[in-house]
Amino acid sequence: MTGDGTRAVRAGLPEPRANEPALPGPAFAAHYHLPGQVAGPYTYGREGNPTWTALERAISELEYPADDPAAQTITFPSGMAAISAVLLSQLRPGDTAVLPGDGYQLLPALRERLEGFGVTVRTAPTGDDAQLGALDGARLLWIETPSNPGLDVCDIRRLADAAHDRGVLVAVDNTLATPLAQRPLELGADFSVASGTKALTGHGDVLLGYVTTLAPELAAAVRAWRKTTGAIPGPMEAWLAHRSLATLQLRVDRQAATALALARALHDRREVTSVRHPGLPDDPAHAVALRQMHGGRFGCVVSFVLPDRPHAERFLAALRLVDEATSFGGVRSTAERRGRWGGDAVPDGFIRFSVGVEDTDDLVDDVLTALNLAQTNGV
């Protein structure tokens, strides 16, 4: 098997043709020529597009490098569209789903929707594999690891084995890890799902989601859901996403190294508490992350807590190399006081910090300077 960087650069590319670009441009098409036939790889724009095909092949090669069995990927216009497609294509009235109680902040809204359709929803924290206790009688287990924004990690293999023993499907949100750090399908999951908006594309200019699975019948159900709801990605977004994969390893490795350096620096600050990053040896998630996440790639996000809301806001205002924004995984560092949205059970001073690809020393210095200013201005 080739290395991660080589696979990222070559993923999904067509066979070279003389005088043709290495990555063909986006195909803008609502319909295709169908002379005397109604079947073929491309018939109508809501069902398929050559640009999606290339991107989906590329993501499959990253999520599950082995060719046998071949993985299938279905792309969507956002991560939430991908999440919704899995849950709503698999669950029926009377079914039970198990969701993380500390996951992405839109999961509670999706829970309400599921319950409105007659689906029972149980929740349990990500840490300590707590979802194990909620599996009996369930139809689907949803895992988010590392969790957002708390950065807890659970043992995918352990949970998947326990779920499958009970006839439960397993879906893993792989957004924060990316397929270069963690491959859920190899650990027994039925679905690997992610928001490609974040680290996968990494430039803060594309909304995208995807679902990857090894099971043809599961892929068919998700694909049918996409066709029925019309939740399709645009060709330009798909092309931009594919183009961005070439630098995935470079970005992920740089961000992971700097995130760990930042987490270590934050440990030395008395006003900073509850520093979380799976790469820290004393982090509660470290032991599982070390087994499960590849190549020292523990993610680009560091979470920590400042004394209160005013302190956190002074800190954010003092940053010079960091944008105050609500995404993560981009080449430019971002940070936010996560409690401003009201959807996460976090303290008022909780900061979710996404490390970009700036020089490590520059970024750490900027953060430490902002912490000093936040302290001084609060006196």
C-alpha positions in Angstrom: 0.0 0.0 0.0 1.3 3.5 -0.8 1.8 6.1 1.8 -0.9 8.5 2.9 0.5 11.5 1.1 0.8 9.6 -2.2 -2.7 8.3 -1.9 -4.1 11.8 -1.1 -2.3 13.3 -4.1 -3.4 10.6 -6.5 -6.8 9.7 -5.1 -9.6 9.5 -7.7 -7.6 10.8 -10.6 -8.5 9.4 -14.1 -6.0 7.6 -16.2 -3.6 10.1 -17.8 -4.6 11.2 -21.3 -2.5 13.2 -23.7 -3.2 17.0 -23.5 -5.8 16.5 -20.8 -5.6 18.0 -17.3 -4.7 15.7 -14.5 -8.0 16.6 -12.7 -10.7 17.4 -15.2 -12.7 20.5 -14.5 -16.2 20.5 -13.1 -19.0 19.1 -15.3 -22.0 21.6 -15.3 -24.9 19.6 -16.5 -28.6 19.3 -15.6 -29.1 16.6 -18.3 -27.1 14.4 -20.6 -27.6 13.1 -24.1 -29.6 9.9 -24.1 -30.0 8.8 -27.7 -32.6 6.0 -27.7 -31.8 4.8 -24.2 -33.0 5.5 -20.6 -30.1 4.0 -18.7 -26.4 4.8 -18.3 -23.9 6.2 -15.9 -25.3 9.7 -16.3 -28.9 10.4 -17.1 -30.0 13.4 -15.1 -28.2 15.9 -12.9 -29.9 15.0 -9.7 -28.8 11.3 -10.1 -25.1 11.6 -11.0 -22.3 13.9 -12.2 -18.8 13.0 -13.5 -17.3 15.4 -11.0 -19.0 13.7 -8.1 -17.9 10.4 -9.4 -14.2 11.4 -9.3 -14.5 12.9 -5.8 -16.4 9.9 -4.5 -13.8 7.5 -5.8 -11.1 9.6 -4.2 -12.7 9.6 -0.8 -13.4 5.9 -1.0 -9.7 5.3 -1.6 -8.8 7.3 1.5 -11.5 5.9 3.8 -10.8 2.3 2.8 -7.6 1.8 0.8 -8.2 -1.9 0.1 -9.9 -2.7 -3.2 -11.7 -5.8 -2.1 -14.4 -5.2 -0.9 -14.6 -1.8 -2.6 -16.0 1.1 -0.6 -18.7 3.3 -2.0 -19.0 6.9 -1.2 -22.0 9.2 -1.7 -21.4 13.0 -1.5 -23.8 15.6 -0.2 -24.0 19.4 -0.1 -23.1 19.5 3.6 -22.2 17.4 6.6 -25.6 17.6 8.0 -27.1 16.4 4.8 -24.9 13.3 5.0 -25.8 12.7 8.6 -29.5 13.1 7.9 -29.2 10.7 4.9 -27.8 7.9 7.0 -30.2 8.3 9.9 -33.4 8.9 7.9 -32.7 6.2 5.3 -32.1 3.6 7.9 -34.6 4.4 10.7 -38.3 3.7 10.7 -41.1 4.5 13.2 -40.7 2.2 16.1 -36.9 1.9 15.7 -34.4 3.0 18.3 -31.2 5.1 17.7 -28.4 5.7 20.1 -26.7 9.1 19.7 -23.8 10.8 21.6 -25.1 13.1 24.2 -22.0 15.3 23.8 -21.8 15.5 20.0 -22.3 18.1 17.3 -24.7 20.8 18.4 -27.3 20.1 15.7 -27.8 16.5 16.8 -30.4 17.6 19.4 -32.4 19.2 16.6 -32.1 16.1 14.6 -33.2 14.0 17.6 -36.4 16.1 17.8 -37.0 15.4 14.1 -36.4 11.6 14.6 -38.7 11.5 17.6 -41.4 13.3 15.6 -41.2 10.5 13.1 -41.7 7.9 15.8 -38.1 6.9 16.4 -36.9 6.4 20.0 -33.6 8.2 20.7 -31.3 7.3 23.5 -28.1 9.3 24.3 -25.0 8.6 26.2 -21.6 10.4 26.5 -18.7 9.5 24.2 -16.1 9.0 26.9 -15.6 5.6 28.5 -17.6 4.0 25.7 -20.7 4.9 27.6 -22.9 4.1 24.6 -22.4 0.4 25.3 -25.1 0.6 27.9 -27.7 1.9 25.5 -27.4 -0.7 22.7 -30.0 -3.3 23.5 -33.0 -3.2 21.1 -31.5 -0.4 19.0 -31.4 -0.3 15.2 -28.5 2.2 14.8 -25.6 3.5 16.9 -24.2 6.9 16.0 -20.6 7.5 17.2 -18.7 10.8 17.1 -15.0 10.4 17.9 -13.2 12.6 18.7 -16.3 14.4 19.9 -17.0 18.0 19.0 -16.3 20.2 21.0 -15.3 18.2 24.0 -12.7 16.0 22.2 -13.6 12.7 24.0 -12.6 9.5 22.2 -14.4 6.2 22.2 -13.2 2.7 21.1 -14.8 2.2 17.7 -13.8 -1.5 17.4 -15.2 -2.3 20.9 -18.5 -0.4 20.2 -18.9 -1.8 16.7 -18.4 -5.4 17.9 -20.9 -5.0 20.7 -23.4 -3.4 18.4 -23.1 -6.0 15.7 -23.6 -8.7 18.3 -27.0 -7.2 18.9 -27.8 -6.6 15.2 -27.2 -2.8 15.4 -25.8 -0.8 12.6 -22.9 1.5 13.4 -22.2 4.9 11.9 -19.1 7.0 12.8 -18.7 10.7 12.4 -15.1 11.0 11.2 -15.1 14.7 10.6 -12.4 15.7 13.1 -10.1 12.8 12.5 -10.2 12.7 8.7 -9.5 9.4 6.9 -5.8 9.9 7.3 -6.0 9.7 11.0 -8.8 7.2 11.5 -10.6 4.7 9.2 -13.8 3.6 10.9 -14.7 1.0 8.2 -11.5 -0.9 9.1 -12.5 -0.8 12.7 -15.9 -2.4 12.0 -18.2 0.5 11.4 -20.9 0.2 8.7 -20.8 3.9 7.7 -18.1 6.5 7.9 -19.6 9.9 7.7 -18.1 13.4 7.7 -18.5 17.0 7.0 -16.0 17.7 4.2 -16.5 21.4 5.0 -13.9 21.0 7.7 -10.4 19.5 7.5 -11.0 17.3 4.4 -11.2 20.3 2.1 -9.5 22.6 4.6 -9.8 26.0 2.9 -13.0 27.4 4.5 -14.6 27.9 1.1 -16.6 24.7 0.5 -19.7 23.1 2.1 -19.7 19.3 1.6 -20.5 16.1 3.3 -20.1 12.4 2.5 -21.0 8.9 3.5 -18.8 5.9 2.8 -19.8 2.2 3.3 -18.7 -1.2 2.2 -22.2 -2.6 1.9 -23.8 -2.2 -1.5 -27.3 -2.3 0.0 -26.5 0.4 2.5 -24.9 2.5 -0.2 -28.0 2.1 -2.4 -30.3 3.2 0.4 -28.3 6.3 1.1 -28.0 7.1 -2.7 -31.7 6.7 -3.1 -32.3 9.1 -0.2 -30.1 11.7 -1.9 -32.0 11.3 -5.2 -35.4 11.5 -3.5 -34.5 14.6 -1.4 -32.4 16.3 -4.1 -29.6 16.8 -1.5 -26.8 16.9 -4.2 -23.5 18.7 -4.2 -22.7 21.3 -6.8 -20.1 20.3 -9.4 -17.9 23.3 -8.5 -17.9 22.4 -4.8 -17.1 18.8 -5.7 -14.2 19.8 -7.9 -12.8 22.2 -5.3 -13.0 19.4 -2.7 -11.2 17.0 -4.9 -8.5 19.6 -5.7 -8.0 20.1 -2.0 -7.3 16.5 -1.2 -3.8 16.8 -2.7 -2.6 18.8 0.3 -4.6 16.8 2.9 -1.6 15.0 4.5 0.5 18.2 4.5 -2.3 20.1 6.3 -3.3 17.4 8.7 0.3 16.7 9.8 1.1 20.4 10.3 -2.1 21.1 12.1 -1.7 18.1 14.4 1.8 19.0 15.4 1.0 22.7 16.1 -2.2 21.7 18.0 -0.1 19.5 20.3 2.4 22.3 20.8 -0.4 24.8 21.6 -2.0 22.3 24.0 1.3 21.9 25.9 1.7 25.7 26.1 -1.8 26.2 27.5 -1.0 23.6 30.2 1.4 26.1 31.8 -1.1 28.9 32.2 -2.8 29.2 35.6 -5.9 30.9 34.2 -6.5 28.1 31.6 -8.3 25.0 32.8 -9.6 21.8 31.3 -7.2 21.7 28.3 -8.3 18.9 26.0 -6.4 17.4 23.1 -6.2 13.6 22.4 -2.4 13.9 21.8 -1.6 15.0 25.3 -0.2 12.0 27.3 -2.3 13.0 30.3 -5.6 13.5 28.3 -8.4 11.1 29.3 -8.7 10.2 25.6 -5.1 9.6 24.9 -4.8 5.9 25.5 -7.7 5.0 23.1 -6.6 7.7 20.6 -3.1 6.3 20.5 -4.4 2.9 19.5 -7.0 4.1 17.1 -5.7 7.2 15.4 -2.8 6.9 12.9 0.5 8.6 12.6 0.3 10.9 15.6 -2.6 12.7 13.9 -4.7 13.6 16.9 -6.6 16.5 15.2 -6.4 20.2 14.7 -8.7 21.2 17.6 -7.7 22.1 21.1 -10.4 23.0 23.7 -9.8 24.8 26.9 -11.7 26.9 29.5 -11.0 30.5 30.6 -12.4 31.8 33.9 -15.6 33.4 32.5 -17.3 34.9 29.4 -15.7 38.4 29.7 -12.2 36.8 30.0 -12.8 34.6 27.0 -14.1 37.5 24.9 -11.0 39.6 25.8 -8.8 36.8 24.8 -10.5 36.4 21.4 -10.4 40.1 20.7 -6.7 40.2 21.4 -5.8 37.5 18.9 -4.1 38.7 15.7 -3.4 35.6 13.7 -6.7 33.9 14.5 -10.1 34.5 13.0 -13.2 34.4 15.4 -15.3 31.9 13.4 -17.4 28.8 14.0 -15.8 26.2 11.8 -12.7 24.1 12.2 -10.0 22.3 10.1 -9.1 25.2 7.8 -5.7 26.5 6.8 -6.3 29.7 8.8 -6.6 29.3 12.6 -10.0 30.0 14.1 -11.4 30.2 17.6 -14.6 30.9 19.3 -16.4 31.0 22.7 -18.5 27.9 22.1 -21.2 28.8 24.6 -22.4 31.7 22.5 -24.5 29.3 20.5 -26.3 27.9 23.5 -26.3 24.4 22.0 -23.4 22.8 23.9 -23.2 21.9 27.6 -20.0 23.9 28.1 -18.8 26.6 30.5 -19.2 30.3 29.5 -15.4 30.5 29.1 -15.0 27.4 26.9 -12.9 28.0 23.9 -12.8 25.7 20.8 -9.6 26.5 19.0 -8.9 25.2 15.5 -5.2 25.2 14.5 -4.3 26.2 11.0 -1.1 25.9 9.1 0.6 29.1 10.3 4.1 28.7 11.7 3.9 27.0 15.0 6.0 29.5 17.0 4.0 32.4 15.5 0.7 30.9 16.4 1.7 29.9 20.0 3.2 33.3 20.6 0.0 35.0 19.4 -2.1 32.9 21.7 0.2 33.5 24.7 0.2 37.2 24.0 -3.6 37.3 23.8 -3.8 35.5 27.1 -1.5 38.0 28.7 -3.6 40.9 27.4 -6.8 39.3 28.5 -5.4 39.0 32.0 -4.0 42.6 32.1 -7.2 44.2 30.7 -9.3 42.4 33.2 -7.6 43.8 36.3 
